[in-house]
Amino acid sequence: MVDKPIKGEKRYFVTGNEVVAWAALAAGAEIMYGYPITPQNEVMHYWTRLAPKYNRKFLQTEDEISAGFATCGGVLSGARAFTATAGPGNTLMQESMSMAEMMKIPTVVVVQQRGGPSTATVIYSQQEVTMTCFGANGEGLRVVYSTGSHQELYDYTIKAFNTAWKYRIPTFVLGDGYQAKMRESLVMYDPEERGIKMVPTEKIVGKEGMPGVEREPSHLRNTYNTEDELYDVVEKLVRDFWQAAPEIVEHQEFDCQDAEIIVVAHGVVTRAAQAAVKELRAQGKKIGHFRPVTLRPFPREAMKKAIANAKELIVVESAEGQLDKIVKAEIYGCSKPITGYFKPGVGITAEEIVEFINKRG
């Protein structure tokens, strides 16, 4: 019998990509399908080093289009499968993830964002928010967790498998190039030892029994003949998604109760925002920070409540307003001024946020 990859709890000092590989192992992932692209390459590298020790598998496909569809195929067969990608690879996977939305295939995808548009840089950005939340044709019926640390990469990679299989919704862990490459300490653990019950996988195709006689037929389709037929299917998908949303949404608040200005940021930028709030509070300024952990579905009601007493919102992101657009759509009707501090493809420090706010008086 093969030992569990993680026993008990232990602190490690590793890269974010290594964290993803270990987390997938701890979550019981059986196979990874992938194709190389920076900055997620080492997820594949670490997985291929570790997987054989625990009877897990890996298949390198010919491109990201194939990786996405192979992941869907693995999941349909009942395998606990996942993939990882970035930038142009994320773009190429959108067709398969759109199919996963339509057919309710519980795929898990880890995205380590890089600069765009197109090939751009291999370093870092938050420019894959729109694509990851709403990519491909369809209604964006997917879950997107935005992580800000190695501990969260570990926690939410494990959680992604449970969310995907519990709700039958494609689930994304949205990291970035900084998290992928830097080293940071975290505690790795066996989820079962923490009382986290892993949702089991099951065959979606090839189930035992005669369909329609011994079991309900699956009706796995992504092509429909008439507009009305498609409408009925999509309406149910949308209804199911929003019914599950209250159980999925997550957020964090920092000093929002009496804040006159609230900084909105996600992912790794939340770390700069948290540090900026502490500094500005020490200067006597009433500043708070709201962080959406789930970008899709968005914690709309929590945000409306958190910003109720604020006079202004400042959206800070390493993109040209991708989070800003989501925020404005989600709190539509809010009359508070919303200011953007955008640095597409560039890291943002606490000092920059402090300076930006102080210059405003």
BALOBA-1460 file (C-alpha; in Angstrom, 3 decimals):
// residues 361
<rec num="1" residu="m" x="0.000" y="0.000" z="0.000"/>
<rec num="2" residu="v" x="1.370" y="3.413" z="-0.981"/>
<rec num="3" residu="d" x="1.769" y="5.919" z="1.832"/>
<rec num="4" residu="k" x="-0.140" y="9.173" z="1.814"/>
<rec num="5" residu="p" x="1.880" y="12.039" z="0.316"/>
<rec num="6" residu="i" x="1.239" y="14.226" z="3.363"/>
<rec num="7" residu="k" x="1.005" y="12.890" z="6.900"/>
<rec num="8" residu="g" x="0.077" y="15.114" z="9.800"/>
<rec num="9" residu="e" x="1.193" y="18.735" z="9.500"/>
<rec num="10" residu="k" x="4.599" y="20.079" z="8.591"/>
<rec num="11" residu="r" x="5.996" y="23.479" z="7.657"/>
<rec num="12" residu="y" x="7.741" y="23.788" z="4.288"/>
<rec num="13" residu="f" x="9.649" y="26.559" z="2.506"/>
<rec num="14" residu="v" x="8.993" y="26.016" z="-1.189"/>
<rec num="15" residu="t" x="7.853" y="27.659" z="-4.430"/>
<rec num="16" residu="g" x="4.189" y="28.153" z="-5.223"/>
<rec num="17" residu="n" x="4.291" y="25.724" z="-8.122"/>
<rec num="18" residu="e" x="5.632" y="23.039" z="-5.820"/>
<rec num="19" residu="v" x="2.803" y="23.852" z="-3.419"/>
<rec num="20" residu="v" x="0.212" y="23.206" z="-6.144"/>
<rec num="21" residu="a" x="1.694" y="19.785" z="-6.936"/>
<rec num="22" residu="w" x="1.701" y="18.751" z="-3.280"/>
<rec num="23" residu="a" x="-1.814" y="20.093" z="-2.730"/>
<rec num="24" residu="a" x="-3.153" y="18.159" z="-5.710"/>
<rec num="25" residu="l" x="-1.559" y="15.013" z="-4.310"/>
<rec num="26" residu="a" x="-3.072" y="15.683" z="-0.892"/>
<rec num="27" residu="a" x="-6.480" y="16.205" z="-2.553"/>
<rec num="28" residu="g" x="-6.227" y="12.763" z="-4.127"/>
<rec num="29" residu="a" x="-5.645" y="13.876" z="-7.717"/>
<rec num="30" residu="e" x="-4.896" y="10.842" z="-9.854"/>
<rec num="31" residu="i" x="-3.647" y="12.415" z="-13.065"/>
<rec num="32" residu="m" x="-2.470" y="15.739" z="-14.420"/>
<rec num="33" residu="y" x="-2.770" y="16.665" z="-18.069"/>
<rec num="34" residu="g" x="-0.633" y="19.575" z="-19.162"/>
<rec num="35" residu="y" x="1.509" y="21.464" z="-21.611"/>
<rec num="36" residu="p" x="4.499" y="23.658" z="-20.684"/>
<rec num="37" residu="i" x="4.080" y="27.401" z="-20.337"/>
<rec num="38" residu="t" x="5.826" y="29.810" z="-17.988"/>
<rec num="39" residu="p" x="5.257" y="30.534" z="-15.135"/>
<rec num="40" residu="q" x="3.378" y="27.302" z="-14.330"/>
<rec num="41" residu="n" x="5.939" y="24.852" z="-15.774"/>
<rec num="42" residu="e" x="7.180" y="23.643" z="-12.418"/>
<rec num="43" residu="v" x="3.703" y="22.457" z="-11.436"/>
<rec num="44" residu="m" x="4.216" y="19.835" z="-14.133"/>
<rec num="45" residu="h" x="7.857" y="19.275" z="-13.205"/>
<rec num="46" residu="y" x="7.150" y="18.696" z="-9.528"/>
<rec num="47" residu="w" x="4.107" y="16.576" z="-10.297"/>
<rec num="48" residu="t" x="6.083" y="14.274" z="-12.586"/>
<rec num="49" residu="r" x="8.736" y="13.847" z="-9.887"/>
<rec num="50" residu="l" x="6.250" y="13.150" z="-7.122"/>
<rec num="51" residu="a" x="3.404" y="11.335" z="-8.885"/>
<rec num="52" residu="p" x="5.149" y="7.991" z="-9.583"/>
<rec num="53" residu="k" x="5.922" y="7.600" z="-5.865"/>
<rec num="54" residu="y" x="2.198" y="7.584" z="-5.139"/>
<rec num="55" residu="n" x="0.881" y="5.712" z="-8.193"/>
<rec num="56" residu="r" x="-0.347" y="8.908" z="-9.839"/>
<rec num="57" residu="k" x="-0.046" y="9.691" z="-13.535"/>
<rec num="58" residu="f" x="0.838" y="12.486" z="-15.956"/>
<rec num="59" residu="l" x="0.202" y="13.045" z="-19.643"/>
<rec num="60" residu="q" x="1.854" y="15.848" z="-21.580"/>
<rec num="61" residu="t" x="-0.419" y="16.752" z="-24.447"/>
<rec num="62" residu="e" x="0.528" y="18.411" z="-27.727"/>
<rec num="63" residu="d" x="-0.884" y="21.797" z="-26.696"/>
<rec num="64" residu="e" x="-3.200" y="23.480" z="-24.182"/>
<rec num="65" residu="i" x="-6.278" y="22.833" z="-26.304"/>
<rec num="66" residu="s" x="-5.633" y="19.130" z="-25.892"/>
<rec num="67" residu="a" x="-4.741" y="19.521" z="-22.214"/>
<rec num="68" residu="g" x="-8.106" y="21.117" z="-21.517"/>
<rec num="69" residu="f" x="-10.097" y="18.504" z="-23.395"/>
<rec num="70" residu="a" x="-8.002" y="15.654" z="-21.984"/>
<rec num="71" residu="t" x="-8.766" y="16.934" z="-18.497"/>
<rec num="72" residu="c" x="-12.470" y="16.922" z="-19.355"/>
<rec num="73" residu="g" x="-12.145" y="13.384" z="-20.694"/>
<rec num="74" residu="g" x="-10.316" y="12.189" z="-17.613"/>
<rec num="75" residu="v" x="-12.983" y="13.647" z="-15.350"/>
<rec num="76" residu="l" x="-15.793" y="12.137" z="-17.438"/>
<rec num="77" residu="s" x="-14.173" y="8.726" z="-17.005"/>
<rec num="78" residu="g" x="-14.227" y="9.176" z="-13.229"/>
<rec num="79" residu="a" x="-10.599" y="10.178" z="-12.741"/>
<rec num="80" residu="r" x="-9.651" y="12.886" z="-10.277"/>
<rec num="81" residu="a" x="-7.929" y="14.951" z="-12.946"/>
<rec num="82" residu="f" x="-6.590" y="18.494" z="-13.152"/>
<rec num="83" residu="t" x="-4.453" y="20.787" z="-15.260"/>
<rec num="84" residu="a" x="-2.465" y="24.007" z="-14.886"/>
<rec num="85" residu="t" x="-1.645" y="26.784" z="-17.306"/>
<rec num="86" residu="a" x="-1.065" y="30.510" z="-17.826"/>
<rec num="87" residu="g" x="-1.606" y="33.330" z="-20.303"/>
<rec num="88" residu="p" x="-2.009" y="32.079" z="-23.880"/>
<rec num="89" residu="g" x="-2.540" y="28.567" z="-22.516"/>
<rec num="90" residu="n" x="-5.486" y="29.825" z="-20.488"/>
<rec num="91" residu="t" x="-6.845" y="31.338" z="-23.690"/>
<rec num="92" residu="l" x="-6.570" y="28.025" z="-25.536"/>
<rec num="93" residu="m" x="-8.343" y="26.150" z="-22.749"/>
<rec num="94" residu="q" x="-11.449" y="28.302" z="-22.861"/>
<rec num="95" residu="e" x="-13.220" y="26.144" z="-25.443"/>
<rec num="96" residu="s" x="-12.873" y="23.026" z="-23.300"/>
<rec num="97" residu="m" x="-13.864" y="24.906" z="-20.147"/>
<rec num="98" residu="s" x="-16.931" y="26.262" z="-21.937"/>
<rec num="99" residu="m" x="-17.843" y="22.667" z="-22.726"/>
<rec num="100" residu="a" x="-17.249" y="21.813" z="-19.077"/>
<rec num="101" residu="e" x="-19.751" y="24.500" z="-18.096"/>
<rec num="102" residu="m" x="-22.374" y="23.155" z="-20.478"/>
<rec num="103" residu="m" x="-21.898" y="19.508" z="-19.513"/>
<rec num="104" residu="k" x="-21.261" y="20.190" z="-15.800"/>
<rec num="105" residu="i" x="-17.825" y="18.563" z="-15.892"/>
<rec num="106" residu="p" x="-16.049" y="19.178" z="-12.556"/>
<rec num="107" residu="t" x="-12.675" y="20.223" z="-13.920"/>
<rec num="108" residu="v" x="-9.955" y="21.813" z="-11.781"/>
<rec num="109" residu="v" x="-7.564" y="24.304" z="-13.395"/>
<rec num="110" residu="v" x="-4.732" y="26.178" z="-11.689"/>
<rec num="111" residu="v" x="-3.808" y="29.418" z="-13.474"/>
<rec num="112" residu="q" x="-0.538" y="31.208" z="-12.702"/>
<rec num="113" residu="q" x="-1.191" y="34.550" z="-14.392"/>
<rec num="114" residu="r" x="1.401" y="36.171" z="-16.629"/>
<rec num="115" residu="g" x="1.480" y="39.489" z="-18.478"/>
<rec num="116" residu="g" x="-0.616" y="40.125" z="-21.560"/>
<rec num="117" residu="p" x="-2.018" y="40.699" z="-24.112"/>
<rec num="118" residu="s" x="-0.809" y="37.694" z="-26.105"/>
<rec num="119" residu="t" x="2.652" y="36.336" z="-25.279"/>
<rec num="120" residu="a" x="3.709" y="39.590" z="-23.574"/>
<rec num="121" residu="t" x="5.847" y="38.647" z="-20.542"/>
<rec num="122" residu="v" x="6.421" y="35.421" z="-18.636"/>
<rec num="123" residu="i" x="6.556" y="37.132" z="-15.268"/>
<rec num="124" residu="y" x="3.384" y="38.297" z="-13.530"/>
<rec num="125" residu="s" x="0.036" y="40.037" z="-13.865"/>
<rec num="126" residu="q" x="-3.589" y="40.049" z="-12.792"/>
<rec num="127" residu="q" x="-4.634" y="40.329" z="-16.420"/>
<rec num="128" residu="e" x="-6.368" y="36.952" z="-16.673"/>
<rec num="129" residu="v" x="-9.298" y="37.862" z="-14.425"/>
<rec num="130" residu="t" x="-11.830" y="38.568" z="-17.170"/>
<rec num="131" residu="m" x="-10.829" y="35.502" z="-19.166"/>
<rec num="132" residu="t" x="-10.818" y="33.152" z="-16.186"/>
<rec num="133" residu="c" x="-14.163" y="34.405" z="-14.865"/>
<rec num="134" residu="f" x="-15.999" y="34.841" z="-18.149"/>
<rec num="135" residu="g" x="-13.894" y="33.176" z="-20.847"/>
<rec num="136" residu="a" x="-15.355" y="31.574" z="-23.950"/>
<rec num="137" residu="n" x="-18.956" y="31.783" z="-25.106"/>
<rec num="138" residu="g" x="-21.507" y="31.239" z="-22.380"/>
<rec num="139" residu="e" x="-22.434" y="32.793" z="-19.065"/>
<rec num="140" residu="g" x="-19.318" y="32.318" z="-16.940"/>
<rec num="141" residu="l" x="-20.756" y="29.457" z="-14.892"/>
<rec num="142" residu="r" x="-17.549" y="28.663" z="-13.065"/>
<rec num="143" residu="v" x="-15.895" y="29.170" z="-9.687"/>
<rec num="144" residu="v" x="-12.719" y="31.265" z="-9.436"/>
<rec num="145" residu="y" x="-10.679" y="31.414" z="-6.225"/>
<rec num="146" residu="s" x="-8.084" y="34.207" z="-6.182"/>
<rec num="147" residu="t" x="-5.153" y="33.268" z="-3.936"/>
<rec num="148" residu="g" x="-2.686" y="35.623" z="-2.296"/>
<rec num="149" residu="s" x="-0.148" y="33.340" z="-0.599"/>
<rec num="150" residu="h" x="1.401" y="29.894" z="-0.701"/>
<rec num="151" residu="q" x="-0.818" y="28.773" z="2.162"/>
<rec num="152" residu="e" x="-3.850" y="29.775" z="0.133"/>
<rec num="153" residu="l" x="-2.516" y="28.071" z="-2.979"/>
<rec num="154" residu="y" x="-2.390" y="24.885" z="-0.924"/>
<rec num="155" residu="d" x="-5.750" y="25.376" z="0.798"/>
<rec num="156" residu="y" x="-7.689" y="26.384" z="-2.294"/>
<rec num="157" residu="t" x="-6.166" y="23.802" z="-4.607"/>
<rec num="158" residu="i" x="-7.525" y="21.179" z="-2.211"/>
<rec num="159" residu="k" x="-10.819" y="23.038" z="-1.892"/>
<rec num="160" residu="a" x="-11.151" y="23.353" z="-5.673"/>
<rec num="161" residu="f" x="-11.518" y="19.595" z="-6.028"/>
<rec num="162" residu="n" x="-14.314" y="19.540" z="-3.452"/>
<rec num="163" residu="t" x="-16.107" y="22.525" z="-4.964"/>
<rec num="164" residu="a" x="-15.861" y="21.156" z="-8.489"/>
<rec num="165" residu="w" x="-17.184" y="17.709" z="-7.588"/>
<rec num="166" residu="k" x="-19.808" y="18.826" z="-5.066"/>
<rec num="167" residu="y" x="-21.464" y="21.316" z="-7.400"/>
<rec num="168" residu="r" x="-20.349" y="19.880" z="-10.760"/>
<rec num="169" residu="i" x="-18.923" y="23.283" z="-11.727"/>
<rec num="170" residu="p" x="-15.546" y="23.945" z="-13.424"/>
<rec num="171" residu="t" x="-13.316" y="25.442" z="-10.726"/>
<rec num="172" residu="f" x="-10.234" y="27.618" z="-11.132"/>
<rec num="173" residu="v" x="-7.463" y="28.531" z="-8.702"/>
<rec num="174" residu="l" x="-6.195" y="31.910" z="-9.883"/>
<rec num="175" residu="g" x="-2.619" y="32.456" z="-8.778"/>
<rec num="176" residu="d" x="0.106" y="34.454" z="-10.500"/>
<rec num="177" residu="g" x="3.727" y="34.421" z="-11.560"/>
<rec num="178" residu="y" x="4.972" y="35.839" z="-8.271"/>
<rec num="179" residu="q" x="3.287" y="33.124" z="-6.247"/>
<rec num="180" residu="a" x="4.432" y="30.504" z="-8.750"/>
<rec num="181" residu="k" x="8.129" y="31.348" z="-8.552"/>
<rec num="182" residu="m" x="8.819" y="32.793" z="-5.116"/>
<rec num="183" residu="r" x="9.551" y="30.718" z="-2.033"/>
<rec num="184" residu="e" x="7.476" y="31.136" z="1.086"/>
<rec num="185" residu="s" x="6.689" y="29.104" z="4.171"/>
<rec num="186" residu="l" x="3.390" y="27.295" z="4.645"/>
<rec num="187" residu="v" x="1.917" y="24.387" z="6.535"/>
<rec num="188" residu="m" x="1.047" y="21.342" z="4.442"/>
<rec num="189" residu="y" x="-1.436" y="18.883" z="5.865"/>
<rec num="190" residu="d" x="-3.549" y="15.863" z="5.149"/>
<rec num="191" residu="p" x="-7.069" y="17.276" z="4.629"/>
<rec num="192" residu="e" x="-8.724" y="14.265" z="6.239"/>
<rec num="193" residu="e" x="-6.709" y="14.782" z="9.422"/>
<rec num="194" residu="r" x="-8.122" y="18.316" z="9.573"/>
<rec num="195" residu="g" x="-11.649" y="17.010" z="9.217"/>
<rec num="196" residu="i" x="-11.944" y="18.000" z="5.561"/>
<rec num="197" residu="k" x="-13.975" y="15.297" z="3.904"/>
<rec num="198" residu="m" x="-12.996" y="14.996" z="0.260"/>
<rec num="199" residu="v" x="-15.949" y="14.703" z="-2.101"/>
<rec num="200" residu="p" x="-15.461" y="11.448" z="-4.004"/>
<rec num="201" residu="t" x="-15.200" y="11.320" z="-7.767"/>
<rec num="202" residu="e" x="-17.483" y="9.143" z="-9.846"/>
<rec num="203" residu="k" x="-17.822" y="8.022" z="-13.407"/>
<rec num="204" residu="i" x="-19.861" y="10.420" z="-15.487"/>
<rec num="205" residu="v" x="-19.725" y="8.213" z="-18.570"/>
<rec num="206" residu="g" x="-19.538" y="4.429" z="-18.589"/>
<rec num="207" residu="k" x="-21.607" y="3.937" z="-15.464"/>
<rec num="208" residu="e" x="-22.895" y="0.483" z="-14.729"/>
<rec num="209" residu="g" x="-26.470" y="-0.412" z="-15.610"/>
<rec num="210" residu="m" x="-28.768" y="0.181" z="-18.568"/>
<rec num="211" residu="p" x="-29.553" y="3.890" z="-19.031"/>
<rec num="212" residu="g" x="-33.255" y="4.610" z="-18.623"/>
<rec num="213" residu="v" x="-33.868" y="1.148" z="-17.153"/>
<rec num="214" residu="e" x="-31.462" y="0.504" z="-14.290"/>
<rec num="215" residu="r" x="-30.350" y="4.097" z="-13.826"/>
<rec num="216" residu="e" x="-31.140" y="7.603" z="-14.980"/>
<rec num="217" residu="p" x="-29.558" y="8.516" z="-18.339"/>
<rec num="218" residu="s" x="-26.809" y="11.125" z="-18.194"/>
<rec num="219" residu="h" x="-27.849" y="13.267" z="-21.213"/>
<rec num="220" residu="l" x="-24.336" y="14.599" z="-21.737"/>
<rec num="221" residu="r" x="-24.635" y="17.116" z="-24.552"/>
<rec num="222" residu="n" x="-23.064" y="20.375" z="-25.570"/>
<rec num="223" residu="t" x="-24.892" y="20.780" z="-28.890"/>
<rec num="224" residu="y" x="-28.576" y="21.583" z="-29.260"/>
<rec num="225" residu="n" x="-30.841" y="21.774" z="-32.279"/>
<rec num="226" residu="t" x="-33.159" y="24.666" z="-31.462"/>
<rec num="227" residu="e" x="-33.039" y="27.957" z="-29.621"/>
<rec num="228" residu="d" x="-35.764" y="26.913" z="-27.173"/>
<rec num="229" residu="e" x="-33.985" y="23.682" z="-26.354"/>
<rec num="230" residu="l" x="-30.759" y="25.542" z="-25.594"/>
<rec num="231" residu="y" x="-32.626" y="28.168" z="-23.582"/>
<rec num="232" residu="d" x="-34.128" y="25.533" z="-21.285"/>
<rec num="233" residu="v" x="-30.724" y="23.956" z="-20.655"/>
<rec num="234" residu="v" x="-28.908" y="27.229" z="-19.995"/>
<rec num="235" residu="e" x="-31.703" y="28.496" z="-17.782"/>
<rec num="236" residu="k" x="-31.287" y="25.445" z="-15.539"/>
<rec num="237" residu="l" x="-27.492" y="25.793" z="-15.506"/>
<rec num="238" residu="v" x="-27.793" y="29.428" z="-14.482"/>
<rec num="239" residu="r" x="-30.393" y="28.626" z="-11.827"/>
<rec num="240" residu="d" x="-28.235" y="25.858" z="-10.349"/>
<rec num="241" residu="f" x="-25.167" y="28.120" z="-10.335"/>
<rec num="242" residu="w" x="-26.819" y="30.951" z="-8.444"/>
<rec num="243" residu="q" x="-28.486" y="28.547" z="-6.063"/>
<rec num="244" residu="a" x="-25.044" y="27.235" z="-5.097"/>
<rec num="245" residu="a" x="-23.373" y="30.679" z="-5.052"/>
<rec num="246" residu="p" x="-24.207" y="31.623" z="-1.417"/>
<rec num="247" residu="e" x="-22.421" y="28.481" z="-0.229"/>
<rec num="248" residu="i" x="-19.368" y="29.207" z="-2.399"/>
<rec num="249" residu="v" x="-18.654" y="32.941" z="-2.072"/>
<rec num="250" residu="e" x="-15.779" y="34.002" z="0.170"/>
<rec num="251" residu="h" x="-14.272" y="37.337" z="1.145"/>
<rec num="252" residu="q" x="-12.148" y="39.095" z="3.763"/>
<rec num="253" residu="e" x="-12.580" y="42.484" z="5.420"/>
<rec num="254" residu="f" x="-9.937" y="44.620" z="7.099"/>
<rec num="255" residu="d" x="-10.989" y="47.675" z="9.162"/>
<rec num="256" residu="c" x="-14.039" y="48.377" z="7.036"/>
<rec num="257" residu="q" x="-16.413" y="49.243" z="9.885"/>
<rec num="258" residu="d" x="-15.474" y="52.924" z="10.219"/>
<rec num="259" residu="a" x="-13.496" y="53.335" z="6.994"/>
<rec num="260" residu="e" x="-14.046" y="56.433" z="4.887"/>
<rec num="261" residu="i" x="-11.988" y="54.975" z="2.045"/>
<rec num="262" residu="i" x="-12.006" y="51.270" z="1.245"/>
<rec num="263" residu="v" x="-9.315" y="49.699" z="-0.903"/>
<rec num="264" residu="v" x="-10.578" y="46.796" z="-3.022"/>
<rec num="265" residu="a" x="-7.942" y="44.318" z="-4.170"/>
<rec num="266" residu="h" x="-7.571" y="40.598" z="-4.774"/>
<rec num="267" residu="g" x="-4.890" y="37.942" z="-5.055"/>
<rec num="268" residu="v" x="-1.328" y="38.836" z="-4.172"/>
<rec num="269" residu="v" x="-2.155" y="42.571" z="-4.236"/>
<rec num="270" residu="t" x="-4.261" y="42.077" z="-1.102"/>
<rec num="271" residu="r" x="-0.997" y="41.698" z="0.799"/>
<rec num="272" residu="a" x="0.072" y="45.187" z="-0.238"/>
<rec num="273" residu="a" x="-3.406" y="46.516" z="0.548"/>
<rec num="274" residu="q" x="-3.378" y="45.010" z="4.042"/>
<rec num="275" residu="a" x="0.034" y="46.501" z="4.798"/>
<rec num="276" residu="a" x="-1.063" y="49.869" z="3.393"/>
<rec num="277" residu="v" x="-4.146" y="49.911" z="5.618"/>
<rec num="278" residu="k" x="-1.994" y="49.313" z="8.717"/>
<rec num="279" residu="e" x="0.356" y="52.146" z="7.743"/>
<rec num="280" residu="l" x="-2.461" y="54.572" z="6.933"/>
<rec num="281" residu="r" x="-4.310" y="53.683" z="10.131"/>
<rec num="282" residu="a" x="-1.120" y="54.462" z="12.070"/>
<rec num="283" residu="q" x="-1.192" y="57.886" z="10.380"/>
<rec num="284" residu="g" x="-4.713" y="58.424" z="11.701"/>
<rec num="285" residu="k" x="-6.551" y="57.845" z="8.433"/>
<rec num="286" residu="k" x="-9.737" y="55.801" z="8.327"/>
<rec num="287" residu="i" x="-8.871" y="53.318" z="5.612"/>
<rec num="288" residu="g" x="-10.211" y="49.794" z="5.141"/>
<rec num="289" residu="h" x="-9.728" y="46.939" z="2.714"/>
<rec num="290" residu="f" x="-12.239" y="44.583" z="1.113"/>
<rec num="291" residu="r" x="-10.906" y="41.466" z="-0.544"/>
<rec num="292" residu="p" x="-13.008" y="39.170" z="-2.736"/>
<rec num="293" residu="v" x="-11.575" y="35.658" z="-2.450"/>
<rec num="294" residu="t" x="-14.046" y="34.314" z="-4.977"/>
<rec num="295" residu="l" x="-14.071" y="36.491" z="-8.070"/>
<rec num="296" residu="r" x="-16.756" y="34.260" z="-9.551"/>
<rec num="297" residu="p" x="-19.282" y="34.127" z="-7.986"/>
<rec num="298" residu="f" x="-18.519" y="37.523" z="-6.474"/>
<rec num="299" residu="p" x="-19.349" y="38.258" z="-2.801"/>
<rec num="300" residu="r" x="-21.779" y="40.983" z="-3.807"/>
<rec num="301" residu="e" x="-23.903" y="41.238" z="-0.675"/>
<rec num="302" residu="a" x="-20.902" y="41.129" z="1.640"/>
<rec num="303" residu="m" x="-19.263" y="43.946" z="-0.286"/>
<rec num="304" residu="k" x="-22.386" y="46.105" z="-0.278"/>
<rec num="305" residu="k" x="-22.542" y="45.733" z="3.487"/>
<rec num="306" residu="a" x="-18.819" y="46.389" z="3.989"/>
<rec num="307" residu="i" x="-18.819" y="49.626" z="1.980"/>
<rec num="308" residu="a" x="-22.103" y="50.979" z="3.352"/>
<rec num="309" residu="n" x="-20.462" y="53.727" z="5.460"/>
<rec num="310" residu="a" x="-17.518" y="54.491" z="3.156"/>
<rec num="311" residu="k" x="-17.229" y="57.678" z="1.134"/>
<rec num="312" residu="e" x="-15.033" y="56.304" z="-1.631"/>
<rec num="313" residu="l" x="-13.675" y="53.056" z="-3.067"/>
<rec num="314" residu="i" x="-10.227" y="52.619" z="-4.583"/>
<rec num="315" residu="v" x="-9.751" y="49.526" z="-6.746"/>
<rec num="316" residu="v" x="-6.105" y="48.478" z="-6.862"/>
<rec num="317" residu="e" x="-4.992" y="45.838" z="-9.354"/>
<rec num="318" residu="s" x="-2.170" y="44.766" z="-11.660"/>
<rec num="319" residu="a" x="-4.465" y="45.055" z="-14.669"/>
<rec num="320" residu="e" x="-6.196" y="47.856" z="-16.543"/>
<rec num="321" residu="g" x="-9.483" y="47.710" z="-14.669"/>
<rec num="322" residu="q" x="-10.524" y="44.063" z="-14.930"/>
<rec num="323" residu="l" x="-11.443" y="43.830" z="-11.237"/>
<rec num="324" residu="d" x="-12.820" y="47.372" z="-11.453"/>
<rec num="325" residu="k" x="-15.358" y="46.303" z="-14.103"/>
<rec num="326" residu="i" x="-16.538" y="43.392" z="-11.978"/>
<rec num="327" residu="v" x="-16.889" y="45.577" z="-8.885"/>
<rec num="328" residu="k" x="-18.907" y="48.217" z="-10.741"/>
<rec num="329" residu="a" x="-21.186" y="45.581" z="-12.241"/>
<rec num="330" residu="e" x="-21.736" y="43.815" z="-8.918"/>
<rec num="331" residu="i" x="-22.571" y="46.956" z="-6.927"/>
<rec num="332" residu="y" x="-24.466" y="48.640" z="-9.750"/>
<rec num="333" residu="g" x="-26.507" y="51.517" z="-8.411"/>
<rec num="334" residu="c" x="-23.975" y="52.436" z="-5.715"/>
<rec num="335" residu="s" x="-23.395" y="56.193" z="-5.854"/>
<rec num="336" residu="k" x="-20.023" y="56.184" z="-4.123"/>
<rec num="337" residu="p" x="-17.110" y="57.359" z="-6.296"/>
<rec num="338" residu="i" x="-14.815" y="54.557" z="-7.442"/>
<rec num="339" residu="t" x="-11.206" y="55.382" z="-8.290"/>
<rec num="340" residu="g" x="-8.812" y="52.986" z="-9.961"/>
<rec num="341" residu="y" x="-5.121" y="52.466" z="-9.339"/>
<rec num="342" residu="f" x="-4.093" y="50.235" z="-12.241"/>
<rec num="343" residu="k" x="-0.641" y="48.867" z="-13.077"/>
<rec num="344" residu="p" x="-1.145" y="46.156" z="-15.711"/>
<rec num="345" residu="g" x="1.511" y="43.463" z="-15.548"/>
<rec num="346" residu="v" x="3.451" y="45.212" z="-12.762"/>
<rec num="347" residu="g" x="3.642" y="44.439" z="-9.056"/>
<rec num="348" residu="i" x="2.103" y="46.868" z="-6.570"/>
<rec num="349" residu="t" x="3.660" y="47.660" z="-3.188"/>
<rec num="350" residu="a" x="2.120" y="48.909" z="0.042"/>
<rec num="351" residu="e" x="4.234" y="52.059" z="-0.217"/>
<rec num="352" residu="e" x="2.699" y="52.879" z="-3.604"/>
<rec num="353" residu="i" x="-0.836" y="52.508" z="-2.245"/>
<rec num="354" residu="v" x="0.000" y="54.688" z="0.760"/>
<rec num="355" residu="e" x="1.515" y="57.366" z="-1.482"/>
<rec num="356" residu="f" x="-1.449" y="57.261" z="-3.873"/>
<rec num="357" residu="i" x="-3.960" y="57.741" z="-1.068"/>
<rec num="358" residu="n" x="-1.928" y="60.409" z="0.756"/>
<rec num="359" residu="k" x="-1.583" y="62.468" z="-2.414"/>
<rec num="360" residu="r" x="-5.369" y="62.578" z="-2.601"/>
<rec num="361" residu="g" x="-5.464" y="64.458" z="0.704"/>
